[in-house]
Amino acid sequence: MNTSIENRKLSIVCKNLTKQFGDFRAVDGISFEVEEGEIFGFLGANGAGKTTAMRILCGLSYPTSGEATVAGFDVYRQQEKIKRNIGYMSQKFSLYDNLTILENIEFYGGVYGVSRPEIRSRSNELITTLGLEKEAKKLVGELPLGWKQKLAFSVAIFHRPKIVFLDEPTGGVDPVTRRQFWDMIYEASANGITVFVTTHYMDEAEYCNRISVMVDGRVEALDTPARLKQRFHTDTMDEVFYQLARGAKRQSD
Amino acid sequence: MSSVSVKNLVKTYGDVKAVNDISFEVQKGELFGLIGPDGAGKTSVFRILTTLLLADSGTATVEGLDVVNDYREIRNIVGYMPGRFSLYQDLTVEENLRFFATVFGTAIEENYELIRDIYEQIKPFSKRRAGKLSGGMKQKLALCCALIHKPVVLFLDEPTTGVDVVSRKEFWEMLGKLKKQGITIVVSTPYMDEATLCDRIALIQNGRIMSIDTPDHIVQSFPKPLFAAKADNIYSLLQDLRSDTGVESCYPFGEYLHLTLKEDDADALSVMRIAGRNHPEGLEVKIVPPTIEDCFIQLMEKA
């Protein structure tokens, strides 16, 4: 970890993080901290700046100003170290359809520098846990979406990263599989992996330890789901989100 | 006569039965929802009904017209908004709209009343290229283009997927207004909470319809009392409940866990007894009305 803060171990720290494109402030001075092992929901309307912020935190884009560290590494100077210490998965991109399950695991494990014997033993273990013994040599493209997403998550944490970033991981997935997916998230968090997740399903926001809601580039609210509902005098997260986001001026994506 | 009639429709791709013997009817002026996850077969049904795909077997009619023999007539009277944004990215908002109007042999001005409410919202950007619009605006433009020839039936394939809660709400308000004008609407969505906004819905999974009825009736036919439980440590409560032999099913649902017991006439006390076994802190149990999502899960587990 970086420095100072007693007891609490921080996994992500943002201070006044800003990203400017021309005269447009996509991310406008956001500050927050995420603790190790926390499940942190990163919500916001389309165009609020979530993707831009997430790209910075994944070491894929430089901020214009402000500070941020991810797993103790600086987003300006240590992008490569950040990439080695995080996992990433999204609804849009996860695995290679024309590689088999085993080949995908091998590929990602290799890219992240996991040793060959480790890859072998861990992938056997993974395939048994997921109950995919029969499918191990099948192309990923042949798997149903729900399976693919669960496998993609397992692959994203295969190299045992400190943090995993999940960008709408459950979009379009059936309600039963969606919940099995969250079981896996809970388990990862119980094993000390920090989970940073975006979603459009408001019931999933409730599964997070804390959530932040971005509106027009700023973090407008950050707290536990229960306290946010209290603060906005409502019993659904839908309504919390609605109250915060309907004031948005921005329309862009 | 029904507006849309589907009988024993089957469509296979290789070994996959995308649509597996599906039948349903949509009445004139009805707002009908196909509710199900990706891969359930929704898009194939839409493409068959809009005459863009041939079924392997089974029949379907739209306004009494056969999807195979009368495909030309059908194309003139339906509006279709595909799941993927399919407008011309390098035409402006106005050019897209004019293009679609012209193709259907009409003019924007002729049916402007129908799209007025929606189009006014994107009018300030009428000179902007469609590719440069935000998700919410693209969706509104696509809806305008699907409406500009004043269709009798409107097919909307996942119009709200990936769209935030605020825009989703606005979109459904627009659909409500279109319904008032007598347009029959068939819409699909993976968001179970949107099901309650439809007159009737079909819950669809793996190419089959699991249930078809009004949202109220579907909810009422949930076979057992449904309970919600929570405790300070919700994950360990979930594990406790799942390992209990008296519990039939238990899954996270927002802030609570939802569960049913194996005995048929359980009450909150019996749940309290099971959930309280390991004395979790902050335990709360109550009986709750099932949602469409609970019904969907129950039907999936039964299958």
Interface residues (C-beta under 8 A of the other chain):
Chain A: G44 A45 N46 G47 P144 L145 G146 E168 G171 G172 V173 D174 P175 V176 T177 R179 W182 Y186 A190 H200 Y201 M202 D203 E206 Y207 P225 A226 T236 M237 D238 F241 Y242 A245 R246 A248 Q251 S252 D253
Chain B: G36 P37 D38 G39 A40 S134 G135 G136 M137 T161 G162 V163 D164 V165 V166 S167 K169 P190 Y191 M192 D193 Q205 Y235 Y251 P252 F253 G254 E255 E293 F296 I297 M300 E301
